[in-house]
Amino acid sequence: MTTTTTPRPAGARRAAGDQPLLQVRNLSVEFGLKGQKRVRAVDEVSFDIHAGEHVGLVGESGSGKSVTSLAVMGLLPSRGVHVSGEVLYRGQNLLEQSPKQLSRLRGREIAMVFQDPMTSLNPVIPVGLQLTEVIRRHQDVSRKAAQRRAVELLDQVGIPDPARRVGEYPHQLSGGMRQRVLIAIALACGPKLLIADEPTTALDVTIQAQVLEVLKELVAETDAALLMITHDLGVVAGLCDQVNVMYSGRIVESAERGPLFATPRHPYTGGLLDSIPRLDSPRGSRLTPIPGSPTQTIPWSEGCAFAPRCQNRVERCTAEPPALLAGEDRLLRCYNPLSSTGPSSTGPSTTAEEATP
């Protein structure tokens, strides 16, 4: 049986004794109607986010990142979905809140930037009206004041001629502009926690860099905590303090940005880093992809889900599920981790609970 874990304070902005802004504890999400076999998309995930901290949740498509964020926001459908565990925001369990209570929190306290702006924005309503709707719902301001605020927000996210753009429809804006509108909507009421789910997926690299810079600056100005969800470790490199690497519904490695990028220990983390193009690589050198695909997996109840694709696997990997253990500078779920100091390096030796202050 897998050890239940409680993340220890490790982020650059965390201080000993500080109460986390968001605590996710043993969060699990299963899909399937009654009488049918259920599919577990998220499997006992735990992590903390402190006020002002930037946390990354990284993994390939299908690893459970987006489902985790939707469960935190309470946006999963009720039919055919079973959510268990705890999502504590300032001590309140969001999973026990009514839809009406959650709607008061969304936008004002917790906001989300979705990955597809074309489907997230209403195509038949001007973007300015979609902005003012959020502002007037959570703030006691007049229609004119909300309109002025909408223009200011579009200007803040770098949209040219914002006074004209507020009257335009989503299809009249470029992909980068639509993504900036979503960021403006999310930050309109100054939320304390912002969840960004693949905010630059459909954008080219130039626009991606611009949008990420806008997001970084605005989050810094508002001192909001950020949960950045992405499949690209390069995106979190200059943005996040703490990085959680997720595979097949579970966190397999969690560490501060520096140690994780300098010495990745889980073979999956190493594979993600090796697959990133580098400017200092010799001309003509080939990328090193992770073998296989995310569909090649085994249940976590039987062993390590990454074992079928792992070049470091040992016999134990397919015979016993690995627990998430705490080492000197990270949490790690692996029987045969990558070396950090040499061939004789060994993995963590204590459980996460024993290492928690």
C-alpha positions as CSV (number, residue, x, y, z in Angstrom):
1,M,0.0,0.0,0.0
2,T,1.3,3.4,-0.9
3,T,2.4,5.7,1.9
4,T,0.1,8.7,2.4
5,T,2.2,11.8,2.1
6,T,2.0,15.3,3.6
7,P,4.3,17.7,1.7
8,R,6.9,19.5,3.9
9,P,7.6,23.2,3.5
10,A,10.2,23.5,0.8
11,G,9.4,26.4,-1.5
12,A,11.6,29.5,-1.8
13,R,8.8,31.7,-0.4
14,R,7.8,29.4,2.5
15,A,8.7,30.1,6.0
16,A,8.6,27.6,8.9
17,G,5.2,27.6,10.6
18,D,3.4,29.5,7.8
19,Q,-0.1,28.2,7.0
20,P,-0.3,27.3,3.3
21,L,-2.9,29.2,1.3
22,L,-3.9,26.0,-0.5
23,Q,-3.4,22.5,0.8
24,V,-4.3,19.5,-1.4
25,R,-4.4,16.3,0.5
26,N,-4.8,12.8,-1.0
27,L,-6.9,14.2,-3.9
28,S,-8.3,11.4,-6.1
29,V,-10.6,11.7,-9.1
30,E,-12.3,8.7,-10.7
31,F,-14.4,8.7,-13.9
32,G,-17.1,6.1,-14.6
33,L,-20.9,5.6,-14.2
34,K,-22.3,3.4,-11.5
35,G,-21.8,-0.3,-12.3
36,Q,-19.0,0.5,-14.8
37,K,-15.3,0.2,-14.3
38,R,-13.9,3.4,-12.9
39,V,-10.8,5.1,-14.3
40,R,-8.6,6.9,-11.8
41,A,-7.2,10.0,-13.4
42,V,-5.8,11.6,-10.2
43,D,-4.4,9.3,-7.5
44,E,-3.8,10.5,-4.0
45,V,-2.1,13.8,-5.0
46,S,-0.9,16.1,-2.2
47,F,0.9,19.5,-2.4
48,D,0.9,22.9,-0.8
49,I,0.9,26.4,-2.1
50,H,1.8,29.3,0.2
51,A,0.8,33.0,-0.3
52,G,2.9,34.6,-3.0
53,E,4.5,31.3,-4.1
54,H,4.7,30.0,-7.7
55,V,4.3,26.3,-8.0
56,G,4.6,24.2,-11.2
57,L,2.7,21.0,-11.9
58,V,4.4,19.3,-14.9
59,G,3.8,16.2,-16.9
60,E,2.9,14.9,-20.3
61,S,-0.7,15.1,-21.7
62,G,-2.9,12.6,-19.9
63,S,-0.9,12.7,-16.6
64,G,-3.8,14.2,-14.7
65,K,-2.7,17.9,-14.4
66,S,-5.8,19.5,-15.8
67,V,-8.1,17.2,-13.9
68,T,-6.3,18.2,-10.7
69,S,-6.9,21.9,-11.4
70,L,-10.5,21.4,-12.3
71,A,-11.1,19.4,-9.1
72,V,-9.5,22.2,-7.1
73,M,-11.8,24.8,-8.8
74,G,-14.9,22.6,-8.4
75,L,-15.5,22.6,-12.1
76,L,-15.7,18.8,-12.7
77,P,-19.2,17.5,-13.7
78,S,-21.1,15.7,-10.9
79,R,-22.4,12.9,-13.1
80,G,-19.9,10.0,-13.5
81,V,-17.2,11.7,-11.5
82,H,-16.1,10.8,-7.9
83,V,-13.7,13.1,-6.1
84,S,-12.2,12.3,-2.7
85,G,-9.6,13.8,-0.4
86,E,-9.3,17.4,0.7
87,V,-8.7,20.7,-1.0
88,L,-8.2,23.2,1.8
89,Y,-8.2,26.9,0.9
90,R,-7.4,29.0,3.9
91,G,-8.6,26.0,6.0
92,Q,-11.9,25.6,4.2
93,N,-12.4,22.3,2.3
94,L,-13.6,23.3,-1.1
95,L,-14.9,19.8,-1.8
96,E,-17.5,20.4,0.8
97,Q,-18.7,23.8,-0.5
98,S,-22.0,24.2,-2.3
99,P,-22.0,25.5,-5.9
100,K,-23.2,28.9,-4.7
101,Q,-20.3,29.1,-2.2
102,L,-17.8,28.1,-4.8
103,S,-19.1,30.7,-7.3
104,R,-18.5,33.4,-4.7
105,L,-14.9,32.3,-4.4
106,R,-14.1,31.9,-8.1
107,G,-12.9,35.1,-9.6
108,R,-12.6,36.9,-6.3
109,E,-10.3,34.6,-4.3
110,I,-9.3,31.9,-6.8
111,A,-9.2,32.3,-10.6
112,M,-8.1,30.2,-13.5
113,V,-6.6,30.9,-17.0
114,F,-7.8,28.1,-19.3
115,Q,-5.6,26.7,-22.1
116,D,-8.0,27.3,-25.1
117,P,-9.1,30.9,-25.3
118,M,-11.3,30.3,-28.3
119,T,-13.6,27.9,-26.4
120,S,-13.2,29.6,-23.0
121,L,-14.4,33.0,-24.3
122,N,-18.1,33.5,-25.4
123,P,-17.9,34.0,-29.2
124,V,-21.1,36.2,-29.3
125,I,-20.3,38.6,-26.5
126,P,-17.7,41.4,-26.8
127,V,-14.6,40.8,-24.7
128,G,-15.2,44.0,-22.7
129,L,-18.6,42.8,-21.6
130,Q,-17.0,39.5,-20.5
131,L,-14.6,41.5,-18.4
132,T,-17.1,43.8,-16.9
133,E,-19.4,40.9,-16.0
134,V,-16.7,39.5,-13.7
135,I,-15.9,42.9,-12.2
136,R,-19.5,43.8,-11.4
137,R,-20.3,40.3,-10.0
138,H,-17.6,40.6,-7.3
139,Q,-17.2,44.3,-6.8
140,D,-19.7,47.0,-6.0
141,V,-19.0,49.3,-8.9
142,S,-21.1,51.1,-11.6
143,R,-21.2,50.0,-15.2
144,K,-19.1,53.0,-16.3
145,A,-16.4,52.2,-13.6
146,A,-16.4,48.6,-14.6
147,Q,-15.9,49.7,-18.3
148,R,-13.0,51.9,-17.3
149,R,-11.5,49.1,-15.3
150,A,-11.8,46.7,-18.3
151,V,-9.9,49.1,-20.5
152,E,-7.2,49.4,-17.9
153,L,-6.9,45.6,-17.7
154,L,-6.6,45.2,-21.4
155,D,-3.9,47.9,-21.4
156,Q,-2.1,46.1,-18.5
157,V,-1.9,42.8,-20.4
158,G,-0.4,44.6,-23.4
159,I,-3.3,44.8,-25.9
160,P,-2.9,47.8,-28.2
161,D,-5.7,50.3,-28.4
162,P,-7.7,48.8,-25.5
163,A,-10.5,51.4,-25.7
164,R,-11.4,50.0,-29.1
165,R,-10.7,46.3,-28.3
166,V,-13.3,46.2,-25.5
167,G,-16.0,46.4,-28.1
168,E,-14.6,43.6,-30.3
169,Y,-15.5,39.9,-30.3
170,P,-13.1,37.1,-29.7
171,H,-12.8,36.1,-33.4
172,Q,-11.6,39.6,-34.2
173,L,-8.5,39.1,-31.9
174,S,-5.4,37.0,-32.5
175,G,-4.7,33.9,-30.5
176,G,-2.2,35.8,-28.3
177,M,-4.6,38.6,-27.7
178,R,-7.4,36.2,-26.7
179,Q,-5.0,34.6,-24.2
180,R,-4.2,38.0,-22.8
181,V,-7.9,38.7,-22.4
182,L,-8.3,35.4,-20.4
183,I,-5.4,36.6,-18.1
184,A,-7.1,40.0,-17.7
185,I,-10.4,38.3,-16.8
186,A,-8.7,36.0,-14.3
187,L,-6.8,38.9,-12.6
188,A,-9.7,41.4,-12.8
189,C,-10.7,41.1,-9.1
190,G,-7.2,40.6,-7.6
191,P,-7.5,36.8,-6.7
192,K,-5.1,35.4,-4.1
193,L,-4.5,32.2,-6.1
194,L,-4.2,32.0,-9.9
195,I,-4.3,28.6,-11.7
196,A,-2.9,28.8,-15.2
197,D,-3.6,25.6,-17.2
198,E,-1.4,25.4,-20.2
199,P,-1.9,29.1,-20.9
200,T,0.4,29.2,-24.0
201,T,-0.5,25.8,-25.7
202,A,-1.6,27.0,-29.1
203,L,0.7,30.0,-29.4
204,D,4.0,30.3,-31.4
205,V,7.2,30.6,-29.3
206,T,7.5,34.4,-29.7
207,I,3.9,35.1,-28.6
208,Q,4.3,32.4,-25.9
209,A,7.2,34.3,-24.4
210,Q,5.3,37.6,-24.4
211,V,2.3,36.0,-22.7
212,L,4.4,34.4,-20.1
213,E,6.2,37.6,-19.4
214,V,2.8,39.4,-19.0
215,L,1.6,36.7,-16.7
216,K,4.8,36.8,-14.6
217,E,4.7,40.6,-14.2
218,L,1.0,40.8,-13.3
219,V,1.3,38.0,-10.8
220,A,4.3,39.7,-9.2
221,E,2.4,43.0,-9.0
222,T,-0.6,41.5,-7.3
223,D,1.5,39.1,-5.1
224,A,-0.8,36.3,-6.0
225,A,0.1,32.6,-5.6
226,L,0.4,30.8,-8.9
227,L,-0.1,27.2,-9.9
228,M,1.4,26.8,-13.4
229,I,0.2,23.7,-15.2
230,T,2.3,22.7,-18.2
231,H,3.9,19.8,-20.0
232,D,7.1,21.9,-20.6
233,L,9.7,22.2,-17.9
234,G,11.2,25.0,-19.8
235,V,8.1,27.1,-19.1
236,V,8.5,26.8,-15.3
237,A,12.2,27.3,-15.4
238,G,12.0,31.0,-14.9
239,L,8.6,31.2,-13.3
240,C,8.2,28.7,-10.5
241,D,9.8,28.3,-7.0
242,Q,8.6,24.7,-6.5
243,V,8.0,22.0,-9.2
244,N,5.8,18.9,-8.9
245,V,6.3,16.3,-11.6
246,M,3.2,14.2,-12.3
247,Y,2.9,10.9,-14.1
248,S,-0.2,8.8,-14.6
249,G,-2.1,10.6,-11.9
250,R,0.5,10.7,-9.2
251,I,3.4,13.0,-8.2
252,V,6.7,11.2,-8.8
253,E,9.1,14.0,-7.9
254,S,8.8,17.3,-6.0
255,A,11.6,19.8,-5.4
256,E,12.6,23.4,-5.5
257,R,13.4,24.6,-9.0
258,G,17.2,24.7,-8.5
259,P,17.8,21.2,-7.2
260,L,15.3,19.7,-9.6
261,F,16.9,21.2,-12.7
262,A,20.4,20.7,-11.5
263,T,20.0,17.0,-10.5
264,P,16.8,15.4,-11.6
265,R,16.4,12.1,-9.7
266,H,13.3,10.4,-11.2
267,P,13.9,9.0,-14.7
268,Y,10.7,10.6,-15.9
269,T,11.9,14.0,-14.8
270,G,15.3,13.4,-16.5
271,G,13.5,12.4,-19.7
272,L,11.4,15.5,-19.7
273,L,14.5,17.7,-19.3
274,D,16.5,15.7,-22.0
275,S,13.6,16.3,-24.5
276,I,13.9,20.1,-24.3
277,P,15.9,21.6,-27.2
278,R,19.0,23.5,-26.0
279,L,20.8,26.4,-27.7
280,D,24.2,25.1,-26.5
281,S,23.7,21.7,-28.2
282,P,26.0,20.9,-31.2
283,R,24.4,21.7,-34.5
284,G,22.5,18.7,-35.9
285,S,22.3,16.9,-32.6
286,R,19.1,14.9,-32.1
287,L,16.6,15.3,-29.2
288,T,16.3,12.5,-26.7
289,P,12.6,11.6,-26.4
290,I,11.1,9.4,-23.7
291,P,10.6,5.9,-25.1
292,G,7.0,4.8,-25.6
293,S,3.9,6.8,-24.8
294,P,1.8,7.6,-21.7
295,T,-0.6,4.8,-22.6
296,Q,2.1,2.3,-21.9
297,T,1.5,2.0,-18.1
298,I,0.6,-0.4,-15.3
299,P,-1.7,0.4,-12.4
300,W,-0.1,2.1,-9.4
301,S,-1.6,-0.6,-7.2
302,E,0.7,-3.2,-8.9
303,G,3.9,-1.3,-9.3
304,C,5.5,1.9,-10.8
305,A,3.3,3.2,-13.7
306,F,6.4,4.5,-15.5
307,A,8.2,1.1,-15.4
308,P,7.2,0.0,-19.0
309,R,9.0,3.1,-20.4
310,C,11.8,3.4,-17.9
311,Q,15.4,2.4,-18.7
312,N,16.3,2.4,-15.0
313,R,13.6,-0.1,-14.0
314,V,14.5,-3.1,-11.8
315,E,12.5,-6.1,-10.9
316,R,10.9,-4.5,-7.9
317,C,9.4,-1.7,-10.0
318,T,6.8,-4.1,-11.5
319,A,6.2,-6.1,-8.2
320,E,5.6,-3.4,-5.6
321,P,4.2,0.2,-5.9
322,P,6.8,2.8,-4.8
323,A,5.9,5.2,-2.0
324,L,6.6,9.0,-2.2
325,L,9.6,9.3,0.1
326,A,11.4,12.4,1.4
327,G,15.1,12.9,0.9
328,E,17.4,15.8,1.8
329,D,16.0,18.2,-0.8
330,R,13.0,16.6,-2.5
331,L,10.1,14.1,-2.5
332,L,10.8,11.1,-4.8
333,R,8.8,8.1,-5.9
334,C,11.4,5.7,-7.4
335,Y,13.3,2.5,-6.5
336,N,16.3,3.2,-8.8
337,P,16.6,6.9,-9.2
338,L,19.1,8.7,-11.4
339,S,22.5,9.4,-9.8
340,S,23.1,12.8,-8.2
341,T,26.8,12.4,-7.1
342,G,27.9,9.2,-8.7
343,P,27.0,5.5,-9.3
344,S,26.9,4.8,-5.6
345,S,24.1,7.4,-4.9
346,T,21.0,6.0,-3.2
347,G,17.5,7.2,-3.1
348,P,15.6,8.8,-0.1
349,S,15.5,6.8,3.1
350,T,12.7,8.4,5.1
351,T,9.0,8.7,4.5
352,A,7.5,12.1,3.8
353,E,5.7,12.0,7.1
354,E,8.9,11.5,9.0
355,A,10.5,14.4,7.3
356,T,7.6,16.8,7.9
357,P,8.3,19.3,10.7
